[in-house]
Amino acid sequence: MTAEALITRLVQEAPELDLGVIAELRDQLDRDGTPLALAISRVVALVGERQVDPAIALPALAEACATLAASRDPSALEAARYQIDTLLPVAERPASVITAPDVALDQVRRR
């Protein structure tokens, strides 16, 4: 099966995810080795691990697989890669650190 056929199968079977289809899709994308294929592969892995919501990611992944198969335009491929990279989870920001003031309030005087 092609990458397009495999991603289409995942979309059609959602919300159920066939880990065998995911593994086959990732294998094909990794063999392709282009930046877009590798970006798709990373996000597909995260979808399989339920770290990325399939309802959000699968349509974008299907579009990117179609672009990968149909286009040789470097700017279209890069735009698709950028779109896929936006699906990657972002590390949580640490809580704001509250520090003590540099000058104690009792040392502050009005001029």
Secondary structure, 3 states (H helix, E strand, C coil): CCHHHHHHHHHHHCCCCCHHHHHHHHHHHHHHCCHHHHHHHHHHHHHHCCCCCHHHHHHHHHHHHHHHHHCCCHHHHHHHHHHHHCCCCCCCCCCCCCCCCCCCHHHCCCC
